[in-house]
Amino acid sequence: MNAIGRMLKVEPSTILYWVRNFALKTYQKSTPQGEVIIELDEM
């Protein structure tokens, strides 16, 4: 993001904002098919 920010002459936080905004607008969460298995890590 730093390199892209330098190329576009904007702050890296602006690039992060653009990426997050794009993801929120375009991401479609898939629905699980069949059983869902969740494994917990040992501590």
mmCIF file as Biopython writes it, N, C-alpha, C and O atoms, coordinates in Angstrom:
data_model
#
loop_
_atom_site.group_PDB
_atom_site.id
_atom_site.type_symbol
_atom_site.label_atom_id
_atom_site.label_alt_id
_atom_site.label_comp_id
_atom_site.label_asym_id
_atom_site.label_entity_id
_atom_site.label_seq_id
_atom_site.pdbx_PDB_ins_code
_atom_site.Cartn_x
_atom_site.Cartn_y
_atom_site.Cartn_z
_atom_site.occupancy
_atom_site.B_iso_or_equiv
_atom_site.auth_seq_id
_atom_site.auth_asym_id
_atom_site.pdbx_PDB_model_num
ATOM 1   N N  . MET A ? 1  ? 0.821   -1.178  0.000  1.0 0.0 1  A 1 
ATOM 2   C CA . MET A ? 1  ? 0.000   0.000   0.000  1.0 0.0 1  A 1 
ATOM 3   C C  . MET A ? 1  ? 0.873   1.253   0.000  1.0 0.0 1  A 1 
ATOM 4   O O  . MET A ? 1  ? 0.500   2.288   -0.551 1.0 0.0 1  A 1 
ATOM 5   N N  . ASN A ? 2  ? 2.036   1.137   0.627  1.0 0.0 2  A 1 
ATOM 6   C CA . ASN A ? 2  ? 2.949   2.279   0.614  1.0 0.0 2  A 1 
ATOM 7   C C  . ASN A ? 2  ? 3.405   2.599   -0.803 1.0 0.0 2  A 1 
ATOM 8   O O  . ASN A ? 2  ? 3.439   3.763   -1.201 1.0 0.0 2  A 1 
ATOM 9   N N  . ALA A ? 3  ? 3.753   1.568   -1.562 1.0 0.0 3  A 1 
ATOM 10  C CA . ALA A ? 3  ? 4.224   1.784   -2.939 1.0 0.0 3  A 1 
ATOM 11  C C  . ALA A ? 3  ? 3.109   2.350   -3.815 1.0 0.0 3  A 1 
ATOM 12  O O  . ALA A ? 3  ? 3.345   3.254   -4.616 1.0 0.0 3  A 1 
ATOM 13  N N  . ILE A ? 4  ? 1.912   1.826   -3.665 1.0 0.0 4  A 1 
ATOM 14  C CA . ILE A ? 4  ? 0.782   2.329   -4.450 1.0 0.0 4  A 1 
ATOM 15  C C  . ILE A ? 4  ? 0.487   3.776   -4.071 1.0 0.0 4  A 1 
ATOM 16  O O  . ILE A ? 4  ? 0.207   4.607   -4.935 1.0 0.0 4  A 1 
ATOM 17  N N  . GLY A ? 5  ? 0.551   4.074   -2.771 1.0 0.0 5  A 1 
ATOM 18  C CA . GLY A ? 5  ? 0.333   5.439   -2.302 1.0 0.0 5  A 1 
ATOM 19  C C  . GLY A ? 5  ? 1.338   6.414   -2.881 1.0 0.0 5  A 1 
ATOM 20  O O  . GLY A ? 5  ? 0.980   7.531   -3.257 1.0 0.0 5  A 1 
ATOM 21  N N  . ARG A ? 6  ? 2.616   5.991   -2.957 1.0 0.0 6  A 1 
ATOM 22  C CA . ARG A ? 6  ? 3.640   6.862   -3.545 1.0 0.0 6  A 1 
ATOM 23  C C  . ARG A ? 6  ? 3.368   7.087   -5.028 1.0 0.0 6  A 1 
ATOM 24  O O  . ARG A ? 6  ? 3.529   8.201   -5.528 1.0 0.0 6  A 1 
ATOM 25  N N  . MET A ? 7  ? 2.957   6.032   -5.735 1.0 0.0 7  A 1 
ATOM 26  C CA . MET A ? 7  ? 2.687   6.171   -7.167 1.0 0.0 7  A 1 
ATOM 27  C C  . MET A ? 7  ? 1.514   7.107   -7.432 1.0 0.0 7  A 1 
ATOM 28  O O  . MET A ? 7  ? 1.546   7.898   -8.374 1.0 0.0 7  A 1 
ATOM 29  N N  . LEU A ? 8  ? 0.474   7.016   -6.595 1.0 0.0 8  A 1 
ATOM 30  C CA . LEU A ? 8  ? -0.727  7.835   -6.801 1.0 0.0 8  A 1 
ATOM 31  C C  . LEU A ? 8  ? -0.689  9.151   -6.021 1.0 0.0 8  A 1 
ATOM 32  O O  . LEU A ? 8  ? -1.602  9.971   -6.117 1.0 0.0 8  A 1 
ATOM 33  N N  . LYS A ? 9  ? 0.400   9.338   -5.235 1.0 0.0 9  A 1 
ATOM 34  C CA . LYS A ? 9  ? 0.568   10.546  -4.427 1.0 0.0 9  A 1 
ATOM 35  C C  . LYS A ? 9  ? -0.583  10.742  -3.430 1.0 0.0 9  A 1 
ATOM 36  O O  . LYS A ? 9  ? -1.119  11.839  -3.278 1.0 0.0 9  A 1 
ATOM 37  N N  . VAL A ? 10 ? -0.942  9.642   -2.760 1.0 0.0 10 A 1 
ATOM 38  C CA . VAL A ? 10 ? -1.934  9.674   -1.689 1.0 0.0 10 A 1 
ATOM 39  C C  . VAL A ? 10 ? -1.370  8.902   -0.503 1.0 0.0 10 A 1 
ATOM 40  O O  . VAL A ? 10 ? -0.394  8.166   -0.648 1.0 0.0 10 A 1 
ATOM 41  N N  . GLU A ? 11 ? -1.972  9.064   0.659  1.0 0.0 11 A 1 
ATOM 42  C CA . GLU A ? 11 ? -1.544  8.373   1.864  1.0 0.0 11 A 1 
ATOM 43  C C  . GLU A ? 11 ? -1.896  6.886   1.788  1.0 0.0 11 A 1 
ATOM 44  O O  . GLU A ? 11 ? -2.905  6.527   1.181  1.0 0.0 11 A 1 
ATOM 45  N N  . PRO A ? 12 ? -1.086  6.016   2.393  1.0 0.0 12 A 1 
ATOM 46  C CA . PRO A ? 12 ? -1.407  4.585   2.420  1.0 0.0 12 A 1 
ATOM 47  C C  . PRO A ? 12 ? -2.758  4.288   3.087  1.0 0.0 12 A 1 
ATOM 48  O O  . PRO A ? 12 ? -3.436  3.328   2.718  1.0 0.0 12 A 1 
ATOM 49  N N  . SER A ? 13 ? -3.142  5.107   4.061  1.0 0.0 13 A 1 
ATOM 50  C CA . SER A ? 13 ? -4.442  4.909   4.706  1.0 0.0 13 A 1 
ATOM 51  C C  . SER A ? 13 ? -5.587  5.126   3.721  1.0 0.0 13 A 1 
ATOM 52  O O  . SER A ? 13 ? -6.645  4.511   3.855  1.0 0.0 13 A 1 
ATOM 53  N N  . THR A ? 14 ? -5.385  5.994   2.737  1.0 0.0 14 A 1 
ATOM 54  C CA . THR A ? 14 ? -6.401  6.212   1.706  1.0 0.0 14 A 1 
ATOM 55  C C  . THR A ? 14 ? -6.544  4.965   0.836  1.0 0.0 14 A 1 
ATOM 56  O O  . THR A ? 14 ? -7.656  4.580   0.474  1.0 0.0 14 A 1 
ATOM 57  N N  . ILE A ? 15 ? -5.420  4.335   0.504  1.0 0.0 15 A 1 
ATOM 58  C CA . ILE A ? 15 ? -5.465  3.096   -0.282 1.0 0.0 15 A 1 
ATOM 59  C C  . ILE A ? 15 ? -6.211  2.020   0.487  1.0 0.0 15 A 1 
ATOM 60  O O  . ILE A ? 15 ? -7.039  1.310   -0.085 1.0 0.0 15 A 1 
ATOM 61  N N  . LEU A ? 16 ? -5.924  1.890   1.792  1.0 0.0 16 A 1 
ATOM 62  C CA . LEU A ? 16 ? -6.617  0.914   2.628  1.0 0.0 16 A 1 
ATOM 63  C C  . LEU A ? 16 ? -8.113  1.194   2.652  1.0 0.0 16 A 1 
ATOM 64  O O  . LEU A ? 16 ? -8.916  0.264   2.575  1.0 0.0 16 A 1 
ATOM 65  N N  . TYR A ? 17 ? -8.496  2.460   2.759  1.0 0.0 17 A 1 
ATOM 66  C CA . TYR A ? 17 ? -9.911  2.838   2.739  1.0 0.0 17 A 1 
ATOM 67  C C  . TYR A ? 17 ? -10.558 2.418   1.430  1.0 0.0 17 A 1 
ATOM 68  O O  . TYR A ? 17 ? -11.665 1.879   1.434  1.0 0.0 17 A 1 
ATOM 69  N N  . TRP A ? 18 ? -9.877  2.659   0.295  1.0 0.0 18 A 1 
ATOM 70  C CA . TRP A ? 18 ? -10.420 2.280   -1.013 1.0 0.0 18 A 1 
ATOM 71  C C  . TRP A ? 18 ? -10.607 0.773   -1.117 1.0 0.0 18 A 1 
ATOM 72  O O  . TRP A ? 18 ? -11.625 0.301   -1.622 1.0 0.0 18 A 1 
ATOM 73  N N  . VAL A ? 19 ? -9.623  0.020   -0.637 1.0 0.0 19 A 1 
ATOM 74  C CA . VAL A ? 19 ? -9.698  -1.444  -0.712 1.0 0.0 19 A 1 
ATOM 75  C C  . VAL A ? 19 ? -10.844 -1.964  0.148  1.0 0.0 19 A 1 
ATOM 76  O O  . VAL A ? 19 ? -11.624 -2.808  -0.293 1.0 0.0 19 A 1 
ATOM 77  N N  . ARG A ? 20 ? -10.944 -1.459  1.375  1.0 0.0 20 A 1 
ATOM 78  C CA . ARG A ? 20 ? -12.031 -1.906  2.262  1.0 0.0 20 A 1 
ATOM 79  C C  . ARG A ? 20 ? -13.401 -1.535  1.694  1.0 0.0 20 A 1 
ATOM 80  O O  . ARG A ? 20 ? -14.333 -2.338  1.750  1.0 0.0 20 A 1 
ATOM 81  N N  . ASN A ? 21 ? -13.526 -0.340  1.157  1.0 0.0 21 A 1 
ATOM 82  C CA . ASN A ? 21 ? -14.789 0.113   0.583  1.0 0.0 21 A 1 
ATOM 83  C C  . ASN A ? 21 ? -15.179 -0.763  -0.610 1.0 0.0 21 A 1 
ATOM 84  O O  . ASN A ? 21 ? -16.341 -1.143  -0.752 1.0 0.0 21 A 1 
ATOM 85  N N  . PHE A ? 22 ? -14.197 -1.084  -1.469 1.0 0.0 22 A 1 
ATOM 86  C CA . PHE A ? 22 ? -14.454 -1.947  -2.609 1.0 0.0 22 A 1 
ATOM 87  C C  . PHE A ? 22 ? -14.907 -3.330  -2.153 1.0 0.0 22 A 1 
ATOM 88  O O  . PHE A ? 22 ? -15.848 -3.896  -2.710 1.0 0.0 22 A 1 
ATOM 89  N N  . ALA A ? 23 ? -14.230 -3.876  -1.130 1.0 0.0 23 A 1 
ATOM 90  C CA . ALA A ? 23 ? -14.572 -5.207  -0.626 1.0 0.0 23 A 1 
ATOM 91  C C  . ALA A ? 23 ? -15.986 -5.238  -0.051 1.0 0.0 23 A 1 
ATOM 92  O O  . ALA A ? 23 ? -16.733 -6.189  -0.279 1.0 0.0 23 A 1 
ATOM 93  N N  . LEU A ? 24 ? -16.346 -4.205  0.688  1.0 0.0 24 A 1 
ATOM 94  C CA . LEU A ? 24 ? -17.691 -4.163  1.267  1.0 0.0 24 A 1 
ATOM 95  C C  . LEU A ? 24 ? -18.773 -4.098  0.195  1.0 0.0 24 A 1 
ATOM 96  O O  . LEU A ? 24 ? -19.851 -4.668  0.363  1.0 0.0 24 A 1 
ATOM 97  N N  . LYS A ? 25 ? -18.491 -3.407  -0.902 1.0 0.0 25 A 1 
ATOM 98  C CA . LYS A ? 25 ? -19.487 -3.251  -1.959 1.0 0.0 25 A 1 
ATOM 99  C C  . LYS A ? 25 ? -19.609 -4.491  -2.845 1.0 0.0 25 A 1 
ATOM 100 O O  . LYS A ? 25 ? -20.687 -4.758  -3.374 1.0 0.0 25 A 1 
ATOM 101 N N  . THR A ? 26 ? -18.522 -5.255  -3.017 1.0 0.0 26 A 1 
ATOM 102 C CA . THR A ? 26 ? -18.525 -6.328  -4.005 1.0 0.0 26 A 1 
ATOM 103 C C  . THR A ? 26 ? -18.507 -7.733  -3.424 1.0 0.0 26 A 1 
ATOM 104 O O  . THR A ? 26 ? -18.833 -8.680  -4.139 1.0 0.0 26 A 1 
ATOM 105 N N  . TYR A ? 27 ? -18.136 -7.910  -2.149 1.0 0.0 27 A 1 
ATOM 106 C CA . TYR A ? 27 ? -18.001 -9.247  -1.588 1.0 0.0 27 A 1 
ATOM 107 C C  . TYR A ? 27 ? -19.365 -9.856  -1.311 1.0 0.0 27 A 1 
ATOM 108 O O  . TYR A ? 27 ? -20.229 -9.219  -0.708 1.0 0.0 27 A 1 
ATOM 109 N N  . GLN A ? 28 ? -19.553 -11.093 -1.754 1.0 0.0 28 A 1 
ATOM 110 C CA . GLN A ? 28 ? -20.769 -11.832 -1.466 1.0 0.0 28 A 1 
ATOM 111 C C  . GLN A ? 28 ? -20.376 -13.076 -0.683 1.0 0.0 28 A 1 
ATOM 112 O O  . GLN A ? 28 ? -19.638 -13.927 -1.179 1.0 0.0 28 A 1 
ATOM 113 N N  . LYS A ? 29 ? -20.873 -13.171 0.538  1.0 0.0 29 A 1 
ATOM 114 C CA . LYS A ? 29 ? -20.529 -14.288 1.400  1.0 0.0 29 A 1 
ATOM 115 C C  . LYS A ? 29 ? -21.223 -15.545 0.904  1.0 0.0 29 A 1 
ATOM 116 O O  . LYS A ? 29 ? -22.427 -15.544 0.648  1.0 0.0 29 A 1 
ATOM 117 N N  . SER A ? 30 ? -20.450 -16.621 0.770  1.0 0.0 30 A 1 
ATOM 118 C CA . SER A ? 30 ? -21.026 -17.875 0.310  1.0 0.0 30 A 1 
ATOM 119 C C  . SER A ? 30 ? -21.685 -18.600 1.478  1.0 0.0 30 A 1 
ATOM 120 O O  . SER A ? 30 ? -21.288 -18.438 2.632  1.0 0.0 30 A 1 
ATOM 121 N N  . THR A ? 31 ? -22.690 -19.393 1.160  1.0 0.0 31 A 1 
ATOM 122 C CA . THR A ? 31 ? -23.360 -20.180 2.181  1.0 0.0 31 A 1 
ATOM 123 C C  . THR A ? 31 ? -22.698 -21.552 2.245  1.0 0.0 31 A 1 
ATOM 124 O O  . THR A ? 31 ? -22.400 -22.141 1.206  1.0 0.0 31 A 1 
ATOM 125 N N  . PRO A ? 32 ? -22.464 -22.069 3.452  1.0 0.0 32 A 1 
ATOM 126 C CA . PRO A ? 32 ? -21.817 -23.370 3.577  1.0 0.0 32 A 1 
ATOM 127 C C  . PRO A ? 32 ? -22.705 -24.489 3.032  1.0 0.0 32 A 1 
ATOM 128 O O  . PRO A ? 32 ? -23.926 -24.472 3.189  1.0 0.0 32 A 1 
ATOM 129 N N  . GLN A ? 33 ? -22.065 -25.449 2.397  1.0 0.0 33 A 1 
ATOM 130 C CA . GLN A ? 33 ? -22.789 -26.601 1.844  1.0 0.0 33 A 1 
ATOM 131 C C  . GLN A ? 33 ? -22.528 -27.795 2.750  1.0 0.0 33 A 1 
ATOM 132 O O  . GLN A ? 33 ? -21.370 -28.144 2.982  1.0 0.0 33 A 1 
ATOM 133 N N  . GLY A ? 34 ? -23.565 -28.424 3.263  1.0 0.0 34 A 1 
ATOM 134 C CA . GLY A ? 34 ? -23.393 -29.595 4.113  1.0 0.0 34 A 1 
ATOM 135 C C  . GLY A ? 34 ? -22.988 -29.215 5.525  1.0 0.0 34 A 1 
ATOM 136 O O  . GLY A ? 34 ? -23.382 -28.169 6.040  1.0 0.0 34 A 1 
ATOM 137 N N  . GLU A ? 35 ? -22.184 -30.092 6.150  1.0 0.0 35 A 1 
ATOM 138 C CA . GLU A ? 35 ? -21.769 -29.884 7.529  1.0 0.0 35 A 1 
ATOM 139 C C  . GLU A ? 35 ? -20.605 -28.900 7.617  1.0 0.0 35 A 1 
ATOM 140 O O  . GLU A ? 35 ? -19.749 -28.840 6.735  1.0 0.0 35 A 1 
ATOM 141 N N  . VAL A ? 36 ? -20.600 -28.139 8.695  1.0 0.0 36 A 1 
ATOM 142 C CA . VAL A ? 36 ? -19.509 -27.216 8.949  1.0 0.0 36 A 1 
ATOM 143 C C  . VAL A ? 36 ? -18.702 -27.778 10.117 1.0 0.0 36 A 1 
ATOM 144 O O  . VAL A ? 36 ? -19.254 -28.043 11.185 1.0 0.0 36 A 1 
ATOM 145 N N  . ILE A ? 37 ? -17.401 -27.960 9.917  1.0 0.0 37 A 1 
ATOM 146 C CA . ILE A ? 37 ? -16.532 -28.498 10.963 1.0 0.0 37 A 1 
ATOM 147 C C  . ILE A ? 37 ? -15.619 -27.378 11.439 1.0 0.0 37 A 1 
ATOM 148 O O  . ILE A ? 37 ? -14.918 -26.753 10.644 1.0 0.0 37 A 1 
ATOM 149 N N  . ILE A ? 38 ? -15.636 -27.133 12.737 1.0 0.0 38 A 1 
ATOM 150 C CA . ILE A ? 38 ? -14.785 -26.106 13.308 1.0 0.0 38 A 1 
ATOM 151 C C  . ILE A ? 38 ? -13.829 -26.787 14.286 1.0 0.0 38 A 1 
ATOM 152 O O  . ILE A ? 38 ? -14.258 -27.517 15.180 1.0 0.0 38 A 1 
ATOM 153 N N  . GLU A ? 39 ? -12.543 -26.544 14.107 1.0 0.0 39 A 1 
ATOM 154 C CA . GLU A ? 39 ? -11.544 -27.107 15.006 1.0 0.0 39 A 1 
ATOM 155 C C  . GLU A ? 39 ? -10.962 -25.988 15.859 1.0 0.0 39 A 1 
ATOM 156 O O  . GLU A ? 39 ? -10.629 -24.914 15.358 1.0 0.0 39 A 1 
ATOM 157 N N  . LEU A ? 40 ? -10.846 -26.258 17.161 1.0 0.0 40 A 1 
ATOM 158 C CA . LEU A ? 40 ? -10.258 -25.284 18.063 1.0 0.0 40 A 1 
ATOM 159 C C  . LEU A ? 40 ? -8.796  -25.645 18.287 1.0 0.0 40 A 1 
ATOM 160 O O  . LEU A ? 40 ? -8.457  -26.812 18.481 1.0 0.0 40 A 1 
ATOM 161 N N  . ASP A ? 41 ? -7.937  -24.635 18.258 1.0 0.0 41 A 1 
ATOM 162 C CA . ASP A ? 41 ? -6.521  -24.860 18.521 1.0 0.0 41 A 1 
ATOM 163 C C  . ASP A ? 41 ? -6.292  -25.055 20.011 1.0 0.0 41 A 1 
ATOM 164 O O  . ASP A ? 41 ? -7.000  -24.492 20.845 1.0 0.0 41 A 1 
ATOM 165 N N  . GLU A ? 42 ? -5.284  -25.868 20.327 1.0 0.0 42 A 1 
ATOM 166 C CA . GLU A ? 42 ? -4.924  -26.047 21.732 1.0 0.0 42 A 1 
ATOM 167 C C  . GLU A ? 42 ? -4.119  -24.840 22.202 1.0 0.0 42 A 1 
ATOM 168 O O  . GLU A ? 42 ? -3.334  -24.268 21.446 1.0 0.0 42 A 1 
ATOM 169 N N  . MET A ? 43 ? -4.323  -24.472 23.434 1.0 0.0 43 A 1 
ATOM 170 C CA . MET A ? 43 ? -3.583  -23.326 23.970 1.0 0.0 43 A 1 
ATOM 171 C C  . MET A ? 43 ? -2.413  -23.800 24.788 1.0 0.0 43 A 1 
ATOM 172 O O  . MET A ? 43 ? -1.664  -22.984 25.326 1.0 0.0 43 A 1 
#
